[in-house]
Each structure stands twice: as structure tokens, then as C-alpha cells.
């Protein structure tokens, strides 16, 4: 089953066929055979593997080109997205391939599945993933993997997943490996965020200690008693002792690699924190 493109009637498609190198080559060969035969018969190009409606929509899309905004054309892409993706991959039409991936991917998000009639649910995302692998559609593949990661419990109970597990264990292993890698990346990102938070708190604590050791508690005084106008000599002596103790502690731990790494990370976080707090020139004006 398939549509017959009459070259004698659809000669204008050759101008649009440059978007599809495969179709352009087929048309040129058909026309060359007609010229060499010297007969006035009609030559046809058959688009097989899809229904007549899908093949006709594919030809109309080649005429329309990559321009969007036509409601009828966008409706056809939405209606026949899966079949058009296969044709776009087979005939190498990259812009139509991207368009179909977007149309299919928009139906994969849980918020839009019900709005578009539940054509793609967790039960059909496995088929969409296999279609993405077959047609080399990375954008659609990424959207499928995101939905799998979010709705894996529901997908695991579907008939499509059980069929995949029983008949294509390598595909199942690849999906599980990708989900595991994504989960490990999320955990690593959360761990680094937690470490950054600890380093920020440690940097703030070091700043407070440095302020206490160098200037003292100038803002907080004894309870129920006014602070003295001039500090007593014992405070200066205590400050010097604290400075010496801190210097000795830092010098003793300077040779420790872990201590040095901790100091570097705290300094880096302190610098990044100060840069983040610094106001931009537009805010200052």
C-alpha cells in the first residue's frame, strides 16, 4: 500500500526535493529513465510502508517546507507524527524530523498526555523509545528517558515493558543503565550541593573567628553591664595568645594534604560567595 507520485503531474516537487537527498535522487533517476525510453508514459515514485493519507501529508509538507504557522500543516504533523518521523528519517529530511520529535515529545509530558487524548502514556513510551532509537532521534530519546525516570514504576507494570524484557534484554539493560547513570548524576549533584553548603558555613565561621581574634566582640557586651570605654590589658594579652595558638595550629596542619584541600575549598567557596553578593554596576546606579 502506498501513494503513487505522478512525476508528469508533480514535476514541481523536484524544486522542493532538495530538502530530501534520497527523494531527489529517486526523482532524478525516474525522470532520466523516462527521457531515455523516449516514451510518453507516466513514471511514478512509490512511498511505501505508510498509508495514503500519511504519504500525501509527507508530500504536502515537502511543498510547504520548514515554515510553521499553517494550522492545517501543523495539525497533520500532530496527527501523523510517528509515521512522518519514520519517513523523515528514511528520506533524510532533518527539519521534518526535528518537528516530529517535538510533536511526539510534547505528548510525553504527564501534563499534556490527558489534554491530547492520552495517545502516549507510560504504557506507550517504550514504543516511542524504540522508535527514537530506530530513527536516530536524540531529542525524542531524551524526552522518553526523562518520562521513564519520572514514571518508571508505572512503566514497569505495562505490557510493553514486559514484552521488551522478554524479547530484547539488551534494550532493557541499556534503559536500566541509563536510568542508573542519571540517578548517580543526581545524587552526585546533591552531594556537591550539600558540600558547598557546609563549606559556606565553615567559611562564615572562620570569618567570625578571625574577627573575634583580631578585633574582639565589639558589638556584643556583658549582659546587664555597659561595655568598658577602654579595654583592659588582659584582653590584649588574650588576643596575642589566641593569634599565636591559631598560627601554630595552621602551621602544624599545613603539611596535611586533606587539611590543605579543605582550606582551598573553603577559600574558593568564600570567593564565589563574595562575588555572588557583589552588586552589579546596573544595580549600583
C-alpha positions in Angstrom: 0.0 0.0 0.0 1.3 3.5 -0.8 0.7 6.6 -2.7 1.9 7.0 -6.3 3.6 10.3 -7.1 3.0 11.0 -10.8 6.1 12.8 -12.0 4.3 14.2 -15.0 2.0 16.0 -12.6 4.3 16.6 -9.7 7.4 17.9 -11.5 7.3 20.9 -9.2 8.3 18.7 -6.3 11.8 18.4 -7.7 12.4 22.0 -6.6 11.4 21.1 -3.1 13.1 17.7 -3.1 16.5 19.3 -2.3 15.3 19.1 1.3 15.4 15.3 0.9 18.5 14.0 -0.8 17.0 10.5 -1.0 13.8 11.6 -2.7 15.8 14.0 -5.0 17.9 11.1 -6.2 14.9 8.9 -6.8 13.1 11.5 -8.8 16.1 12.3 -10.9 16.6 8.6 -11.8 12.9 8.2 -12.7 13.0 11.2 -14.9 16.2 10.1 -16.6 14.6 6.7 -17.4 11.6 8.4 -18.9 13.8 10.6 -21.1 16.0 7.7 -22.2 13.0 5.5 -23.0 11.5 8.1 -25.3 8.1 7.0 -24.4 5.3 9.3 -23.3 4.2 7.1 -20.4 3.9 8.2 -16.9 6.6 7.5 -14.3 5.7 7.1 -10.7 7.5 7.1 -7.3 6.0 4.9 -4.7 6.2 5.8 -1.0 5.6 2.5 0.7 5.2 1.5 4.3 2.6 4.1 5.3 -1.0 4.8 4.5 -2.0 7.0 1.6 -3.0 9.8 4.0 0.4 9.9 5.6 2.2 9.8 2.2 0.1 12.6 0.9 0.8 14.6 4.1 4.5 14.0 3.6 4.4 15.3 0.1 2.4 18.4 1.2 5.0 19.1 3.9 7.8 18.9 1.3 5.9 21.6 -0.6 5.2 23.7 2.5 8.9 23.5 3.6 10.0 24.1 7.2 7.8 27.2 7.6 5.5 26.9 10.5 2.3 28.8 11.3 -0.1 27.0 9.0 -2.7 25.4 11.2 -3.6 22.6 8.7 0.0 21.6 8.3 0.7 21.6 12.0 -2.4 19.5 12.5 -1.1 16.9 10.0 2.2 16.8 11.8 0.5 16.3 15.1 -1.8 13.6 13.7 0.8 11.6 11.9 3.9 12.4 13.9 5.1 8.8 14.4 4.7 7.8 10.7 6.1 11.1 9.4 9.2 10.7 11.7 9.9 7.3 10.0 9.5 8.9 6.5 11.7 11.9 7.5 14.4 9.5 8.7 14.2 7.3 5.7 14.2 10.2 3.2 16.6 12.3 5.3 14.5 15.4 5.9 16.1 16.9 9.1 13.8 19.8 9.7 10.7 17.5 9.5 12.5 15.0 11.7 13.0 17.7 14.4 9.4 18.8 14.0 8.0 15.3 14.5 10.3 14.8 17.6 8.9 17.9 19.1 5.3 16.9 18.3 5.8 13.4 19.9 7.8 14.7 22.8 5.2 17.3 23.7 2.7 14.4 24.2 5.1 12.6 26.5 4.9 15.0 29.4 2.4 14.0 32.1 0.7 17.4 32.0 -0.2 17.2 28.3 -0.9 13.5 27.8 -4.6 13.8 29.0 -5.0 17.0 27.1 -4.2 15.4 23.7 -6.3 12.3 24.2 -3.9 10.0 26.1 -2.3 8.7 22.9 1.1 8.4 24.6 1.1 7.2 28.2 3.6 5.4 30.3 2.3 2.3 28.6 3.4 3.5 25.1 6.6 5.4 26.0 8.6 2.2 25.4 7.4 2.1 21.8 8.3 5.7 21.4 11.7 5.0 22.8 12.3 2.2 20.3 11.1 4.4 17.5 13.6 7.1 18.6 16.4 4.5 18.5 15.3 3.2 15.1 15.0 6.7 13.6 18.1 8.1 15.3 16.0 10.8 17.1 18.1 12.0 20.1 15.6 14.7 21.2 12.8 12.2 21.3 15.0 9.7 23.0 15.9 12.2 25.8 12.3 13.1 26.4 11.4 9.4 26.6 14.2 8.8 29.1 13.0 11.7 31.2 9.5 10.3 31.3 10.9 6.8 32.1 12.9 8.2 35.0 9.8 10.0 36.4 7.2 7.3 35.8 9.3 4.1 35.9 7.1 2.4 38.4 4.1 2.8 36.1 6.1 1.8 33.0 7.5 -1.3 34.7 4.0 -2.6 35.1 3.0 -2.2 31.5 2.7 -4.9 28.8 5.2 -3.1 26.6 7.9 -3.2 29.2 7.3 -6.9 29.9 7.5 -7.6 26.2 10.7 -5.6 26.0 12.2 -7.5 28.9 11.3 -10.9 27.4 12.3 -10.2 23.8 15.0 -7.6 23.9 17.1 -7.9 27.1 19.9 -5.7 25.7 17.5 -2.8 25.2 16.2 -3.3 28.7 19.8 -3.4 30.0 20.6 -0.2 28.1 17.5 1.6 29.6 18.3 0.5 33.1 21.9 1.5 32.7 20.9 5.0 31.5 18.4 5.4 34.4 21.1 4.3 36.8 23.6 6.8 35.4 21.1 9.6 35.6 20.3 8.7 39.2 24.0 8.6 40.1 24.4 12.1 38.5 21.5 13.4 40.5 23.0 12.0 43.7 26.4 13.4 42.9 24.9 16.8 42.2 23.0 16.8 45.5 26.1 15.7 47.4 28.1 18.5 45.9 25.4 21.0 46.8 25.5 19.7 50.4 29.3 20.0 50.5 29.1 23.5 49.1 26.6 24.5 51.9 29.0 23.1 54.5 31.9 24.9 53.1 29.9 28.2 53.1 29.0 27.7 56.7 32.6 26.9 57.6 33.8 29.9 55.7 31.4 32.1 57.6 32.5 30.6 60.9 36.2 31.2 60.1 35.4 34.9 59.3 33.7 35.2 62.6 36.6 33.6 64.5 39.0 35.9 62.6 37.0 38.9 63.6 36.9 37.8 67.2 40.6 37.1 67.4 41.6 40.4 65.7 39.0 42.9 66.9 37.2 41.2 69.7 33.5 41.1 70.4 32.9 44.8 69.7 29.2 44.6 69.2 28.2 42.2 72.0 29.0 43.1 75.6 28.3 41.6 79.0 24.6 41.1 80.0 23.3 44.0 82.2 26.6 45.9 82.1 27.8 48.6 79.7 31.0 47.8 77.8 34.2 49.4 79.1 35.4 52.5 77.3 38.9 51.2 77.1 39.8 47.5 77.0 41.9 46.2 79.9 45.5 45.0 79.2 44.4 41.4 79.8 42.3 41.5 76.6 45.4 42.4 74.5 47.3 39.6 76.1 44.5 37.1 75.4 44.3 38.3 71.8 48.0 37.7 71.3 47.8 34.2 72.8 44.9 33.4 70.5 46.8 34.6 67.5 49.8 32.5 68.4 47.7 29.4 69.0 45.9 29.8 65.7 49.1 30.3 63.8 50.7 27.3 65.5 47.6 25.2 64.6 47.7 26.2 61.0 51.4 25.7 60.7 51.1 22.2 62.2 48.4 21.2 59.8 49.9 22.8 56.7 51.6 19.6 55.8 48.4 17.6 55.9 47.0 17.1 52.4 43.4 16.8 53.5 43.7 20.0 55.6 45.2 21.8 52.6 42.4 20.6 50.3 39.8 21.7 52.9 41.4 25.2 53.1 41.4 25.5 49.3 37.8 24.6 49.0 36.8 26.9 51.8 38.7 29.8 50.2 37.1 29.0 46.8 33.6 29.0 48.3 34.4 32.2 50.1 35.5 33.9 46.9 32.4 32.7 45.0 30.2 33.8 47.8 31.7 37.3 47.9 31.3 37.5 44.1 27.7 36.5 44.3 27.0 39.1 47.0 28.7 41.8 45.0 26.1 44.1 43.3 26.3 44.6 39.5 27.0 48.1 38.1 23.4 48.4 36.9 22.2 47.9 40.4 24.6 50.5 41.9 23.4 53.2 39.5 
